[in-house]
Amino acid sequence: MKTISNNIIINQNIEKVFEYTTNLKNNKFWQNNLLESEQTSTGILDKGSTYRVVHTFMSKKIEINGIITKFDKNTKCFSEFTSKFIKGDSSLIFEKLNHTTKFTLTGSVIFNNFIPCKTLLYKKAANYIKQDLKKLKNILESL
């Protein structure tokens, strides 16, 4: 399993960053190559909630199903996910820094054994995360 992580300082309060990033409806605005994102369980997003996302990655459409494994308001949101091509876990970590927020996005991923060039895929995924965080920062700082 390979772990990819990046963080960014967002000039916005922690509550706003947490609320925006944990609302699955907002994911398509800040995550590049995301086609769909929806909660598949009922109720508010919390530990045990399930979700479905569809990404394009290296010209492939990838449907991913996940479950929230930890959810501490304004602190963290962890999940585990699986698809035909990958499985892994992700974490969103929120740290209050005066009037700003340090947001860290981490994903640990295993690509299916039948997928070639895994090193290239990990590099691409790391680049996507970096781009996503920059886009998120621009969106949240314009609110």
Backbone as CSV, one residue per row, in Angstrom:
resi,resn,N_x,N_y,N_z,CA_x,CA_y,CA_z,C_x,C_y,C_z
1,MET,0.853,-1.173,0.000,0.000,0.000,0.000,0.899,1.236,0.000
2,LYS,0.601,2.170,-0.860,1.361,3.412,-0.995,0.521,4.559,-0.429
3,THR,1.153,5.408,0.390,0.460,6.549,0.979,0.874,7.829,0.268
4,ILE,-0.126,8.614,-0.083,0.067,9.893,-0.742,-0.569,10.953,0.150
5,SER,0.166,12.023,0.435,-0.354,13.041,1.342,0.118,14.421,0.916
6,ASN,-0.724,15.402,1.187,-0.355,16.788,0.953,-1.227,17.659,1.842
7,ASN,-0.744,18.857,2.144,-1.535,19.770,2.965,-1.422,21.180,2.424
8,ILE,-2.325,22.024,2.912,-2.351,23.416,2.475,-2.930,24.262,3.607
9,ILE,-2.474,25.491,3.685,-3.039,26.448,4.641,-4.109,27.238,3.907
10,ILE,-5.308,27.251,4.477,-6.441,27.948,3.874,-6.826,29.108,4.787
11,ASN,-6.893,30.293,4.229,-7.252,31.484,4.996,-8.768,31.540,5.182
12,GLN,-9.239,30.611,6.008,-10.658,30.486,6.309,-10.752,29.740,7.642
13,ASN,-11.831,29.970,8.388,-11.941,29.293,9.686,-12.179,27.796,9.527
14,ILE,-11.799,27.051,10.537,-11.834,25.581,10.492,-13.243,25.045,10.255
15,GLU,-14.241,25.713,10.829,-15.624,25.257,10.662,-16.055,25.299,9.198
16,LYS,-15.691,26.369,8.523,-16.073,26.513,7.109,-15.342,25.486,6.236
17,VAL,-14.052,25.277,6.508,-13.272,24.302,5.729,-13.834,22.900,5.947
18,PHE,-14.124,22.556,7.196,-14.671,21.232,7.506,-16.031,21.033,6.838
19,GLU,-16.907,22.015,7.003,-18.256,21.911,6.438,-18.215,21.744,4.923
20,TYR,-17.368,22.518,4.260,-17.295,22.465,2.801,-16.716,21.142,2.306
21,THR,-15.615,20.698,2.898,-14.934,19.502,2.385,-15.641,18.205,2.743
22,THR,-16.446,18.202,3.794,-17.154,16.971,4.160,-18.570,16.915,3.581
23,ASN,-18.942,17.908,2.797,-20.215,17.882,2.085,-19.946,17.261,0.719
24,LEU,-20.396,16.038,0.517,-20.104,15.304,-0.714,-20.571,16.036,-1.973
25,LYS,-21.585,16.876,-1.847,-22.067,17.627,-3.005,-21.037,18.640,-3.488
26,ASN,-20.141,19.067,-2.612,-19.118,20.053,-2.988,-17.895,19.427,-3.653
27,ASN,-17.710,18.130,-3.509,-16.491,17.483,-4.011,-16.232,17.753,-5.491
28,LYS,-17.280,17.789,-6.292,-17.094,17.987,-7.735,-16.542,19.372,-8.063
29,PHE,-16.662,20.314,-7.132,-16.153,21.663,-7.381,-14.656,21.784,-7.123
30,TRP,-14.136,20.978,-6.194,-12.709,21.127,-5.867,-11.859,19.908,-6.209
31,GLN,-12.465,18.801,-6.560,-11.697,17.614,-6.932,-11.725,17.447,-8.448
32,ASN,-10.564,17.625,-9.050,-10.440,17.462,-10.489,-10.745,16.016,-10.864
33,ASN,-11.306,15.834,-12.022,-11.598,14.500,-12.569,-12.691,13.749,-11.814
34,LEU,-13.453,14.457,-10.997,-14.571,13.827,-10.294,-15.840,14.062,-11.098
35,LEU,-16.526,12.977,-11.434,-17.754,13.078,-12.212,-18.999,13.065,-11.335
36,GLU,-18.986,12.237,-10.286,-20.145,12.097,-9.405,-19.676,11.894,-7.968
37,SER,-20.488,12.352,-7.034,-20.204,12.167,-5.617,-21.523,12.221,-4.860
38,GLU,-21.840,11.146,-4.144,-23.115,11.123,-3.423,-23.033,10.245,-2.181
39,GLN,-23.803,10.629,-1.189,-23.952,9.804,0.004,-24.992,8.742,-0.324
40,THR,-24.692,7.478,-0.015,-25.625,6.389,-0.328,-26.399,5.910,0.898
41,SER,-26.013,6.370,2.068,-26.766,6.057,3.285,-27.675,7.240,3.612
42,THR,-28.611,7.032,4.514,-29.524,8.106,4.907,-28.970,8.838,6.132
43,GLY,-29.517,10.015,6.381,-29.116,10.799,7.540,-27.937,11.704,7.241
44,ILE,-27.445,12.350,8.287,-26.307,13.249,8.124,-25.020,12.440,8.016
45,LEU,-24.034,13.014,7.376,-22.740,12.349,7.228,-22.115,12.179,8.604
46,ASP,-21.730,10.951,8.925,-21.151,10.627,10.220,-20.456,9.279,10.111
47,LYS,-19.856,8.822,11.183,-19.232,7.505,11.198,-20.271,6.454,10.790
48,GLY,-19.895,5.592,9.848,-20.806,4.566,9.349,-21.540,4.956,8.086
49,SER,-21.526,6.231,7.720,-22.181,6.669,6.483,-21.442,6.067,5.286
50,THR,-22.194,5.784,4.242,-21.603,5.236,3.014,-21.738,6.246,1.881
51,TYR,-20.840,6.106,0.899,-20.846,7.030,-0.225,-20.374,6.328,-1.484
52,ARG,-20.596,7.013,-2.599,-20.178,6.539,-3.918,-19.627,7.729,-4.687
53,VAL,-18.475,7.537,-5.327,-17.902,8.569,-6.186,-17.481,7.916,-7.498
54,VAL,-17.477,8.718,-8.549,-17.004,8.265,-9.855,-15.950,9.271,-10.325
55,HIS,-14.756,8.770,-10.561,-13.628,9.571,-11.031,-13.237,9.131,-12.430
56,THR,-12.561,10.019,-13.142,-11.812,9.588,-14.310,-10.348,9.652,-13.892
57,PHE,-9.635,8.597,-14.182,-8.220,8.527,-13.830,-7.498,7.815,-14.953
58,MET,-6.551,8.508,-15.577,-5.797,7.957,-16.706,-6.771,7.460,-17.786
59,SER,-7.774,8.270,-18.088,-8.783,8.008,-19.119,-9.724,6.856,-18.792
60,LYS,-9.701,6.376,-17.559,-10.629,5.315,-17.146,-11.645,5.888,-16.171
61,LYS,-12.877,5.425,-16.288,-13.928,5.793,-15.359,-13.868,4.794,-14.194
62,ILE,-13.703,5.311,-12.982,-13.566,4.442,-11.813,-14.664,4.767,-10.809
63,GLU,-15.519,3.800,-10.532,-16.562,3.946,-9.520,-16.030,3.388,-8.208
64,ILE,-16.130,4.192,-7.163,-15.595,3.832,-5.851,-16.709,3.903,-4.819
65,ASN,-16.781,2.891,-3.959,-17.725,2.870,-2.846,-16.941,2.935,-1.550
66,GLY,-17.448,3.727,-0.599,-16.716,3.886,0.643,-17.611,3.983,1.856
67,ILE,-16.951,3.943,3.013,-17.632,4.086,4.297,-16.795,4.997,5.189
68,ILE,-17.467,5.885,5.908,-16.792,6.780,6.846,-16.454,5.961,8.098
69,THR,-15.177,5.940,8.471,-14.736,5.139,9.623,-14.497,5.978,10.876
70,LYS,-14.212,7.271,10.712,-14.067,8.207,11.839,-14.590,9.548,11.384
71,PHE,-15.302,10.209,12.281,-15.858,11.512,11.938,-15.927,12.341,13.207
72,ASP,-14.968,13.232,13.370,-14.938,14.137,14.515,-15.047,15.550,13.967
73,LYS,-16.163,16.185,14.256,-16.461,17.505,13.695,-15.298,18.472,13.891
74,ASN,-14.943,19.142,12.793,-13.888,20.156,12.745,-12.496,19.616,13.062
75,THR,-12.335,18.298,13.046,-11.038,17.695,13.353,-10.605,16.694,12.296
76,LYS,-11.474,15.700,12.000,-11.076,14.655,11.057,-12.270,13.936,10.452
77,CYS,-12.022,13.389,9.267,-12.975,12.528,8.579,-12.147,11.467,7.847
78,PHE,-12.285,10.212,8.287,-11.545,9.095,7.685,-12.530,8.183,6.973
79,SER,-12.060,7.541,5.913,-12.915,6.585,5.208,-12.087,5.443,4.631
80,GLU,-12.767,4.365,4.327,-12.189,3.237,3.590,-12.981,3.111,2.309
81,PHE,-12.305,2.722,1.221,-12.992,2.648,-0.064,-12.475,1.465,-0.880
82,THR,-13.293,1.087,-1.858,-12.919,-0.009,-2.735,-13.577,0.173,-4.105
83,SER,-12.930,-0.390,-5.104,-13.484,-0.420,-6.455,-12.865,-1.612,-7.178
84,LYS,-13.209,-1.759,-8.437,-12.647,-2.825,-9.259,-11.138,-2.661,-9.423
85,PHE,-10.649,-1.396,-9.427,-9.250,-1.115,-9.720,-8.381,-0.829,-8.505
86,ILE,-8.984,-0.279,-7.438,-8.199,0.121,-6.268,-8.954,-0.157,-4.978
87,LYS,-8.199,-0.138,-3.882,-8.819,-0.119,-2.559,-7.873,0.653,-1.649
88,GLY,-8.423,1.156,-0.570,-7.571,1.911,0.332,-8.352,2.679,1.362
89,ASP,-7.712,3.714,1.881,-8.357,4.572,2.864,-7.910,6.010,2.643
90,SER,-8.686,6.922,3.185,-8.339,8.335,3.061,-8.607,9.032,4.372
91,SER,-7.920,10.140,4.573,-8.156,10.942,5.763,-8.112,12.414,5.419
92,LEU,-9.031,13.131,6.020,-9.056,14.581,5.965,-8.778,15.044,7.387
93,ILE,-7.718,15.812,7.577,-7.332,16.298,8.899,-7.403,17.829,8.882
94,PHE,-7.996,18.389,9.915,-8.195,19.829,10.019,-7.498,20.335,11.282
95,GLU,-6.635,21.343,11.132,-5.929,21.926,12.270,-6.137,23.433,12.262
96,LYS,-6.582,23.953,13.392,-6.796,25.395,13.521,-5.461,26.077,13.779
97,LEU,-5.156,27.083,12.967,-3.952,27.889,13.117,-4.378,29.351,13.150
98,ASN,-4.536,29.921,14.346,-5.056,31.281,14.503,-6.360,31.419,13.737
99,HIS,-6.391,32.229,12.670,-7.628,32.415,11.896,-7.592,31.667,10.577
100,THR,-6.682,30.725,10.463,-6.569,29.921,9.248,-6.721,28.447,9.603
101,THR,-6.724,27.612,8.582,-6.866,26.167,8.771,-5.815,25.429,7.961
102,LYS,-5.126,24.518,8.607,-4.237,23.607,7.887,-5.077,22.378,7.553
103,PHE,-5.201,22.108,6.268,-5.996,20.978,5.783,-5.051,19.972,5.158
104,THR,-5.092,18.741,5.654,-4.243,17.666,5.142,-5.115,16.575,4.541
105,LEU,-4.799,16.211,3.329,-5.498,15.137,2.617,-4.504,14.011,2.389
106,THR,-4.847,12.824,2.891,-3.985,11.657,2.772,-4.786,10.485,2.230
107,GLY,-4.174,9.743,1.335,-4.791,8.529,0.815,-3.773,7.412,0.752
108,SER,-4.164,6.254,1.220,-3.338,5.053,1.082,-4.059,4.141,0.109
109,VAL,-3.366,3.773,-0.956,-4.015,3.091,-2.071,-3.237,1.855,-2.489
110,ILE,-3.982,0.819,-2.836,-3.422,-0.370,-3.484,-4.116,-0.486,-4.833
111,PHE,-3.335,-0.477,-5.910,-3.902,-0.689,-7.237,-3.978,-2.185,-7.507
112,ASN,-4.986,-2.591,-8.227,-5.195,-3.972,-8.632,-3.925,-4.529,-9.286
113,ASN,-3.625,-5.792,-9.021,-2.423,-6.434,-9.560,-2.346,-6.431,-11.079
114,PHE,-3.475,-6.325,-11.736,-3.480,-6.397,-13.192,-3.231,-5.046,-13.855
115,ILE,-3.043,-4.010,-13.062,-2.814,-2.681,-13.615,-1.310,-2.441,-13.746
116,PRO,-0.814,-2.172,-14.951,0.630,-1.920,-15.148,1.017,-0.496,-14.749
117,CYS,2.301,-0.245,-14.656,2.866,1.100,-14.434,2.350,1.748,-13.151
118,LYS,2.334,1.014,-12.060,1.800,1.542,-10.807,2.576,2.755,-10.308
119,THR,3.880,2.796,-10.521,4.675,3.947,-10.078,4.176,5.223,-10.739
120,LEU,3.893,5.163,-12.022,3.353,6.311,-12.735,1.987,6.703,-12.176
121,LEU,1.164,5.731,-11.864,-0.172,6.012,-11.326,-0.083,6.726,-9.983
122,TYR,0.830,6.299,-9.115,0.999,6.959,-7.822,1.465,8.403,-8.006
123,LYS,2.359,8.635,-8.955,2.823,10.002,-9.222,1.670,10.872,-9.729
124,LYS,0.860,10.315,-10.613,-0.301,11.042,-11.125,-1.272,11.373,-9.990
125,ALA,-1.534,10.398,-9.124,-2.452,10.601,-7.996,-1.930,11.692,-7.065
126,ALA,-0.641,11.694,-6.792,-0.041,12.723,-5.937,-0.194,14.108,-6.576
127,ASN,-0.022,14.193,-7.869,-0.193,15.453,-8.580,-1.647,15.923,-8.531
128,TYR,-2.588,15.000,-8.688,-4.007,15.351,-8.607,-4.343,15.927,-7.239
129,ILE,-3.824,15.311,-6.184,-4.096,15.808,-4.831,-3.568,17.231,-4.677
130,LYS,-2.386,17.474,-5.156,-1.790,18.813,-5.078,-2.669,19.834,-5.806
131,GLN,-3.126,19.486,-6.998,-3.999,20.371,-7.775,-5.335,20.596,-7.061
132,ASP,-5.894,19.525,-6.498,-7.169,19.623,-5.788,-7.071,20.588,-4.610
133,LEU,-5.980,20.503,-3.853,-5.829,21.370,-2.688,-5.697,22.840,-3.095
134,LYS,-4.991,23.108,-4.172,-4.886,24.488,-4.656,-6.257,25.019,-5.074
135,LYS,-7.017,24.176,-5.762,-8.352,24.568,-6.191,-9.264,24.811,-4.989
136,LEU,-9.177,23.932,-3.981,-9.958,24.085,-2.768,-9.625,25.394,-2.066
137,LYS,-8.358,25.693,-1.942,-7.914,26.940,-1.299,-8.510,28.152,-2.016
138,ASN,-8.433,28.166,-3.348,-8.991,29.290,-4.114,-10.488,29.441,-3.897
139,ILE,-11.196,28.341,-3.878,-12.653,28.391,-3.675,-12.987,28.921,-2.291
140,LEU,-12.376,28.329,-1.261,-12.723,28.708,0.111,-12.283,30.120,0.465
141,GLU,-11.200,30.562,-0.101,-10.734,31.912,0.211,-11.515,32.977,-0.540
142,SER,-12.310,32.567,-1.520,-13.151,33.527,-2.250,-14.559,33.639,-1.640
143,LEU,-14.866,32.788,-0.666,-16.185,32.838,-0.027,-16.301,33.984,0.957
